[in-house]
Amino acid sequence: MNNKSNKRITRKATTLLFSATLALSALFGVSLAHAGADKTTHPVVMVHGLAGFDDILGYHYFSDTYGRKLYRNCNWYSSCNKYLDDGQIGAAASMTPFQSSDKRGLELANAVESWMIANDFEHVNLVGHSQGGMDLRKAAKVLHDRFGYRVVKVAYSISSPHRGSPIAKHVLDLGDGVNNIVDALAEAYGEIVYGDGNDAGAALKQLVYDDYDPNDGVHTGAKQFNENYPVSSQYAKRYASTLNAQQGAYVNPALWITQDDYFNIDGDGYCTDDCSGDGAAGQGDGEQYDTDDDGLVGINSQQMGWRTQLHDNYWSMDHLTTITDTDNVDDLNYPTPTQMTSHAGVINQDHVDMIGIPSTTFDIRNFYGAIFDYIAQHDG
């Protein structure tokens, strides 16, 4: 057989292989464009929630201290996130574990500013889990005011209590029980929770929708914070969020306080402000074991900006798209009935699954890869 025949056969085989790949992609709903995450135009900073850093429940926040599951950082002794570009730039912030978002947001802004100046960055993207999704809104405003322009490109929140969590009010109502909970956390995490600047009471008051104590001389609460640090194109180019919830029987045992017979987060009912008096905006339906919360936060509190949809790709990286039916939540205190009650795009995982605490049903590296890829499509 001559060389021309060989070349024809090779081209034919290549064409057949490519056609077969396209057919399989169509069959399984795989997008060839999402074999791996695109590199973001600007660096990404991950922001931990209450009780972080550098671990939570005995596991490293965002998978490990150095982000080896989160960032592309491979060597002979550590694993990495295969979905991320080799040149992806990222960092994990570290703030006071127990504090208000007013103070934590300022700490975040200070850290990001120093990092930007040291590395000659002009813009950043911020991704926050839980309280971290609130902290980043203050940081975005502070950075804008300091630099004189919009520094943050994409502000992305995961499982964040933008309109409060009943858990915060429940714990505060225990009175001295707050100290007992902090003692228990100290036993699990170490003395870091007693470090300078930690204030569990201030942290919890931040996460109650209304001002928990109008007579203490400090105006606190998620409602006031949302007014001070709003979703605004002045401070970030794009705001987006992931919502998640899970049925009680599958929630991490550490979150079982929310499944007691007397307690229900009730996270998918609509009303103005905190009409049920449970510490979070909205009103529940009274179904304790439905999928309207993630064990700590109701879905009617989690949407910030655009809601995203996670798409599972069997053969390649998962990816996120924007859900336009629920529109953009630009007034966090007064979302529409649809935005507060819709289950569109809600991921079936609990609050701690979303940061990589062991789960047999959720590929956390793939999820982070999808977030980075989503940011890459919007941070230019």
N, C-alpha and C positions, 0 to 999 in steps of 0.2 A: 504493500500500500504506500502511495507516494505522500509527500508532505502536505500537498494541497488537500488530499482526502482526509488526512489526520486533522488538519485545521478545520475542515468543514464539520467533521464529527465532533470536535471539541466545542466549536461554536454552537452546534445543535444541542449538545449535552448541556452547555451553559444556559442556553435559552430554555430548555425543558426544566432545568433545575430552578431557574428564576420564576418560570410560570407556575411551577408546583409550589414554590414558596409563597407567591402571591395568592394562590388558591387556598393554601392552608391559613394564610393570614386572614382572608375573607371568612373562612369557615369558623375560625376561633375568635374573630373580632380583634385581631392583633393589628396594631398600627406599626409598620416598619419604621416610621419616623420616631418611635419611642423605644428603640432598642436600648437607649441610655439617655440620661438627662443632658440637655444642652447646658453649657457653661453659662452662668449668669454674667451679665455685663458688669455688675458691681458685686462686691463681697456680701456675704450673708452672715448675720449675727444671730445666734440662737439664744433665746431668753427663757430662763427657767421659771417655774412657778413657786408657790408657797412651799416652804420646807426644803427647797433646793439650796444649795449646791455644795458639794459635788455629787451627793447621792440622795436617794429617796427610797424608803422601804428596803434599804440594804443594797440597792442596785444603783449603778451610776446613772445620773440624769442624762438623757439623750444618748443612752447606751454605754458610754464610758467617758471618763474625764477628758480624754484627748480627742473624743469624737471619731474614733476609728470606725465605728459603724455609721457615723453620720457623714464624715468627710472622706475624701479619697486620700488615705494616708496608709500605704501598704509597705510592709517590710517582712522579713522572715519570721518575726515573732508575733505579729498582730494581723488581724483581719481588717478588711476595709469595705467600703461600700462600692461594689462593682458598677453601680448604676451612675456614679458621678464621674465627671470629666477629670482627668489627671491634673488639670490646671485650676480646678475650682478653689476659690479662696473663701474660707469661712472661719468663724471663731465662736466660742461659747462664752457668754457673759457670766459674771458671778456677782450677785448682789446679796444684801442681807437676807437671810432665809425668812425671818419673820418681821415684816414691816409693812407699812402702807405703801400703795402704789405711788403716792406722792413722793415718798422718800426713795423707794426703789427705782422709780422712773428717772429721778435725778441722778442716782448712782449709775444707771445704765447710760444716760446721756454723757456723763463725765467719762466713763470708760470708752464709749464709742468715739467720742471726740479725740481722746488721747490716741486711740488706735488709728484713727483716720489721719491725724497729723503725723504720727510716726511713720506711716506707710504711704503718705501722699495720696490718700483716697479722697475723692470729692463727694461720693455718694455711697450709701449702704442700703441693704435690705434687712428688715427685722422680722424674725419669726418667733412668736412667743407661745408657750404652752401655759394654760391655766391663768394664774395671776400675771404671768409674763406677757400675756396678750393685752392686758390693761397697762402694764408698765411701759410697753413700747409706744403707746399713744402719747404719754407725757414726754418720753424721750424724743419723739418726732417733733413735738412742738418746741421743746427746749433747743434742740439742734437747729431748727429753723431760725429761732430767734438769735442764736449765737453766730451762725454763719451768714445769716442774711439772705438765705435762699432755701428752697426745699431740698433737704439733704436726703431724706428717706424716699426711696423709689417704691418698694412694695412693703406694706405692713401686713403681716399674715398671722392670724391667731388660730390656736388649736384648743378646743375644749375650754374656752375662757368665759368666766362669769361676768360678762359685760353689764348685766342687769342684776347682779347679785346671786348669791346661793343661800338656800335655806339652812345649809349646814353651818354657815358662819353664825347666823342668828341663834341656831339651836345650841351651839357650843357656848356662845356668849351668855345665853340665858341660864347656863349651868352655874354661873358665878365663879366660885372658887374652883370649879371643875376645869376651867381654862388652865390653871397651873398644873393640875393633875395630868392633863393631856400633854402639856409641854414637858413634864417630867418623863412621861412615857416616850415621847419623841427623843428626849435626850438619851434615854437608855438604848433606843434603837439607832440613833444617828451619832451619838457622841456629844461632847460638851459644846459643839458648835452652836447649838440652839440657845446656849446661855451667853454667847459672845456679846461683845459690846454692840449696842445698837439694836439688838433684837427686842421686839415688843409684840408678843402674840396677840394681845388685845387690840393694838393698832391695826395689825394685819387683818384680823377678823372684822373689825368695824369697817374697814375699807370694802369688804366683800358683802356687806349688808346693803340692800338697795337704798333705803332711807337712812338718815342720820340716826345711829343707834341710840345715842345719848345727847339730846339737844341741850342739856344743861351742863355739859362738861367743858364748854368754852371752845370746842374744836368742831368745825363742821365737816363731818366725814360721810362716807357712803358712796356707793357706785353712782347714784343719780347725780350728785354734785360733781364727782370726778368726770363723768361723761360730759357735763356742761363745760367744765374747765379744759378738757382735753378731748375734743370731739373728733369724729371722722370728718376730715376736711382735706380737700385737694391742696390746700395751702401747705399742709405738713407732710403729706405722703401722696405720691402719684396714684397709687392704687391700694385699697384696703380689701382684704379677702379673708375668708375663714373656713375652717373645717368644723363640722358639727358631728357629734357622735353620741350614741346612747346604747344601752344594753339591758336586756331583761334581767331582773333581780337575781335569778338563779345562777347567772353566768358572771356576775360582777365579782371582781377581786375580793377575797375575804376581808382585806383591810378596809373596804368600803361598806361592809355589811351594816354599819350603823344606820344607813339610809333605808334598810329593808326591815327594820323593827316594826312591830305591829302598829305602833303609835306614830310612825313617822313616814312621810311621803313627800318627795321633792315636788311632784306635780309640775312637769316642765313643758306642757304643750297646750296650755289654755290661754286665751286672750282676755285681757282687761287693761285698763289704764293704770299705770303705776303698780304699787304692791297692794292690790285690792284684797288679797287673802291674808295679809299680815304675816306671811311666813319668812320675810326677809328678801324675797326676790320679786322682781316685776312679773306680772302675769298671774294666771290662776290655773290650777291643775284640774284634772277630771276625776280625781279620787281613785284612779286605778293604780294601786301601789306597785304592781309588778309588770307594768307595760314598759314600752321602750321610749319613754319621753325624757329620760335623763341618763347620765353616764355614771351614776353613783354619787356624784357631787354637784353637778350642774345640769339644770334643765335645758332642753334644746331651745326653749324660747328666750334663753339668756345668751346663747352662744354665737349668734350671727353678728359679724362686724363687716360692714361693707358688702362685698359680693360673696354669696355662698358658692362653694365649689362641690363638684361631683367627682368621686374617685372611681376610675374605670379599671377593672381587673383585666390584665393582659396575660394570658396563660404562658405565652412563649417569650415575653419580653417585659420591660418595665411597665408598671402601672402608670396611669397619667391622670391628671386633674383637668377638668374643664369648668367653666363658669356656668352656673345655673341662672338663667335670666328670668325665669318665671317668678322667682321670689324677689327680684329687683334688688337694688343696692340699699342697704340699711345705712343711711347717712345721719339719722337721728336715733342714737342708741336708746334713748329713754322712751321713744314713742314709735316703735316699729309698727307695721300694719298687722291686721289680724292674720293675713296669709303668712307673713314672715314669722310670726310667733307660733303658729299652729302647724305649719307645713313640716312633713317628715322627708321632704325631697333631699336627696344627697346625704342623709344621715348614715354614718358608718356604724356598723354593729360591733362596737368595742366600748370598753369602759374607760374611765378617766386615766388610769395609769397604763393601760395598754398602749396609749398614744405616745408614750415616751420610751417604749421598749422594755418595760418590765415584762418578764416572760409570758408569752402568749402563744398558744399553738395554732391560733387562727389568724394571726396578723403578721404580715411581713413588714417589719418596721423600717428596714433599710430601703425596701422598695417604696414605701410611703414617703420617706424623706427624699428619695430620688425624685418622686413625682412632684413634691413641693418645690425643690430646686428647679426642676424643669418648668413648672408653672411660672415661677419667678422670672426665669430666663425669657419667657414669652412676653413679659410685661415690664421689665425694668430697664429697657433701652431708652 
